[in-house]
Structure formats: structure tokens, C-alpha cells
Amino acid sequence: MTDADITSNITLDLPTMRASYEGGTLDESELASTWHEQLQYWLDQAARMGVVEPNAMVLATSDSQGRPSSRTVLAKGLDARGVVFFTNYTSTKSHELSATRYASATFPWYSLQRQAHVRGTVEKVAFAETKAYWASRPRESQLGAWASPQSVVVSGRNTLDSSLANIQRQFADAEEVPVPPHWGGWRIRPEVVEFWQGRRNRMHDRLRYRLSMDSWKLERLGP
């Protein structure tokens, strides 16, 4: 298919594209007593209702000059301390997290007409926590973490395939693949956690847990 063929098939009228959100409501009385219990509840609901990768979240970071970037990662830990994901510590996201120590992440459950948003400071997780999660990963994913020069320009797909093949040979006789020294977890320690439920006429429900001093306050925001 040529570029002309693709262009001729475009029929979307972006200004008129909209959906009426009829999926539900969100009232203060329905929320759990803590943000992490409420987030776990919505994650569990998303999984039960067939959302693909319900733990996928859009992670936003910025560099030291305030220039933002975002990408989708998978949440792999959730408790009162925060939300955890794992990545290459030499990646762009890790460099930016190291520079600013701050991040935000949004869980976009489009099919449920809802989303959750967390924002706060970040910290690297303890090695014991990284090691425990690493042991749960498929072997091929472990090898991929060793092979990938994440965020680095490469000459082509063959470079990546060759790198993986070399790593496969390197660990061919190893019963267990060790954790790479450049790989581990980050924890977002929320200062704000918002739960958003789509409503008719764009009058959405937005309820926010906000950390003030040492306690959490529950607030309703205008849509």
C-alpha cells in the first residue's frame, strides 16, 4: 500500500468524534478508606471485566529542563508505599527519574470509561524486591533485559537479534539468569491519586486523595 492509498482511505472527522459516557458513577461514599485499596479494587475490576493488561499505565517523566516524555509500562507492585514498575536503569526514563525524582502515571481503562492517576516522588526499590520480581519473569524476558540497549540508537533490527543471540549463548548453561546490574525497579510514592469516572454531558466524577502533611484528604474536582 502506498502513501497515497493510505491518505485516500482516511475518513475520520476528528472534531466530531465523541462518545457519551454511560458506564457508571463515582461517589465519595463508594471509595475505599485508602488510595491503594481503591486502586487495587479498580485493577481487580478491570481484570475481571476482560481489560487487556489492566496494569498498563502511561508513565510521564521530564528531563532537567522540564521537557516531558511518556510511554506505557506495566505496574508490578502496589501497596501503601506506592506503585512499582521495573525497567532498565540506563533508559531515558530512568535518567529522567534520577534527575527530577518525580513522575506521574495514568491507568487508562478506556472500555470501562474510567482512569486512575498517581503523581509523586520516586525511589529505586531495594535489590531484594527487584530480585524477587526478576525470579518470576519468563527466562526469555530475562535474556531480553540483558540484550536490550534500551533507548540507545542501533543500526537496525539485526543488531538487536544478534545481541539477543549472544546473550542466549552466554547463559545457555546457566540454570538461572542473574539480575543485570543495570536493571531494577522504581516506586512512585504518590502525593496525589485521582480516580476518574466518565459521566454523561462531560460532567465526569473526579475524586482525589491528596497527601497533606502526614494525612490524606479526599477531594472532589470539577470535570
C-alpha positions in Angstrom: 0.0 0.0 0.0 1.4 3.4 -1.0 1.2 6.6 1.0 -1.4 7.8 -1.5 -3.6 4.8 -0.8 -3.4 5.3 2.9 -4.3 9.0 2.6 -7.3 8.3 0.3 -8.7 5.8 2.9 -8.6 8.3 5.8 -12.2 9.2 6.7 -12.0 10.2 10.3 -13.6 13.5 11.2 -11.7 14.2 14.4 -13.8 17.3 15.6 -17.0 15.3 15.5 -15.6 12.1 17.2 -17.1 11.7 20.7 -18.7 9.2 22.9 -21.3 9.5 25.6 -20.1 8.0 28.8 -22.8 5.9 30.4 -20.6 3.4 32.2 -21.3 4.4 35.8 -20.9 6.9 38.6 -18.4 7.5 41.4 -19.5 8.9 44.8 -17.3 9.7 47.8 -19.2 7.0 49.8 -18.1 4.3 47.4 -14.4 4.8 47.8 -12.1 2.7 49.9 -10.5 4.2 53.0 -7.1 4.4 51.3 -5.9 5.2 47.8 -4.1 1.9 47.4 -7.1 -0.2 48.4 -9.2 1.8 45.9 -6.6 1.4 43.1 -6.3 -2.3 43.8 -10.1 -2.6 43.7 -10.3 -0.9 40.3 -7.4 -3.0 39.0 -9.2 -6.2 40.1 -12.4 -5.0 38.4 -10.6 -4.2 35.2 -9.1 -7.7 35.1 -12.4 -9.4 35.8 -14.1 -7.4 33.1 -11.5 -8.5 30.5 -9.4 -5.4 30.1 -6.2 -6.4 28.3 -3.2 -5.7 30.6 -5.2 -3.8 33.2 -1.9 -3.0 35.0 -0.6 -1.0 31.9 0.0 2.6 32.8 1.2 5.7 30.9 4.3 6.9 32.7 5.2 10.5 32.3 8.7 11.9 33.2 10.6 15.0 32.3 14.2 15.9 31.9 16.1 18.5 34.0 14.8 21.3 31.7 11.2 20.3 32.1 10.8 18.7 28.7 8.3 15.8 29.1 8.2 12.3 27.7 5.8 9.4 28.2 5.5 5.7 27.5 3.5 2.7 28.6 4.9 0.5 31.3 3.4 -2.3 33.5 2.7 -1.8 37.2 4.2 -4.8 39.0 3.7 -3.7 42.6 1.1 -1.9 44.7 0.9 -1.2 48.4 0.7 1.7 50.8 4.2 2.8 49.8 3.3 3.3 46.2 3.2 1.8 42.7 6.2 -0.1 41.4 7.4 -0.8 37.8 10.7 -2.3 36.5 13.0 -1.1 33.8 16.5 -0.6 32.5 18.3 1.9 34.7 20.2 3.2 31.7 17.0 4.1 29.8 15.7 7.6 29.1 13.0 7.2 31.7 15.5 6.2 34.4 17.8 9.1 33.6 14.9 11.5 33.9 13.7 9.9 37.1 17.2 10.2 38.5 17.4 13.8 37.5 14.0 15.0 38.8 12.9 12.3 41.3 9.3 12.8 40.2 6.8 11.1 38.0 3.2 10.6 37.2 1.3 7.6 35.8 -2.2 7.1 34.4 -4.1 3.8 34.1 -6.4 4.3 31.1 -9.2 1.8 31.3 -11.0 3.1 28.1 -13.5 0.3 27.9 -14.7 1.0 31.4 -14.8 4.7 30.8 -12.6 5.3 33.8 -9.0 6.1 34.7 -6.8 6.4 37.7 -3.8 8.8 38.1 -0.9 8.8 40.5 1.7 11.5 40.9 4.6 11.8 43.3 8.2 11.4 44.1 10.2 8.3 43.0 12.7 6.0 44.5 14.6 2.8 43.4 13.2 -0.3 45.1 15.5 -2.4 47.2 17.5 -5.1 45.4 15.7 -7.9 47.3 12.4 -6.7 45.8 13.9 -6.5 42.3 15.4 -10.0 42.7 12.1 -11.4 43.8 10.3 -10.0 40.8 13.1 -11.0 38.4 12.7 -14.6 39.5 9.0 -14.5 38.4 9.9 -13.4 34.9 10.0 -15.8 31.9 13.5 -16.7 31.0 13.3 -15.1 27.6 12.2 -11.9 29.2 15.2 -12.1 31.5 17.5 -12.6 28.5 15.9 -9.7 26.7 16.6 -7.4 29.6 20.3 -8.3 29.3 20.3 -8.0 25.5 18.5 -4.7 25.0 20.5 -1.4 25.0 17.3 0.4 25.9 16.9 4.0 24.5 20.2 3.7 22.6 20.3 4.2 18.8 21.0 0.9 17.0 21.9 0.3 13.4 19.0 -2.0 12.7 16.9 -4.9 13.8 19.8 -7.3 13.1 21.8 -5.6 15.8 19.1 -6.4 18.4 18.7 -10.0 17.1 22.5 -10.5 17.3 22.6 -9.1 20.8 19.9 -11.5 22.0 21.6 -14.4 20.3 24.9 -13.6 22.1 23.2 -13.4 25.4 21.4 -16.7 24.8 24.8 -18.3 24.2 26.3 -16.6 27.2 23.7 -18.0 29.6 23.0 -21.3 27.7 24.4 -23.4 30.5 23.1 -21.3 33.4 20.2 -22.7 35.4 19.2 -19.2 36.5 19.8 -15.9 34.7 21.1 -13.3 37.2 19.6 -9.8 37.5 21.6 -7.4 35.3 23.4 -4.6 37.2 21.6 -2.0 35.0 18.1 -3.3 35.7 15.6 -2.8 38.6 12.5 -1.2 40.0 11.2 2.2 40.6 8.5 3.1 43.1 6.2 6.1 42.6 5.3 7.4 46.1 2.1 9.2 45.4 1.3 12.7 46.8 -1.9 12.7 44.7 -4.1 9.9 43.5 -7.1 10.7 41.3 -10.0 8.4 40.3 -11.9 9.5 37.2 -15.3 8.1 36.1 -16.8 9.2 32.8 -20.3 10.7 33.0 -22.9 11.9 30.6 -22.5 15.5 29.2 -18.9 15.6 30.2 -19.8 16.1 33.8 -17.4 13.5 34.9 -16.7 12.3 38.5 -13.2 13.2 39.7 -12.3 12.2 43.2 -8.8 12.8 44.6 -6.8 11.6 47.5 -4.2 14.3 48.3 -1.4 13.9 50.8 -1.4 17.0 53.2 1.3 16.9 55.8 1.0 13.3 57.1 -2.6 12.6 56.3 -4.7 12.0 53.2 -7.6 14.3 52.2 -10.4 13.3 49.9 -11.5 16.0 47.4 -13.9 16.3 44.5 -12.7 18.1 41.5 -14.6 19.8 38.7 -14.6 17.9 35.5 
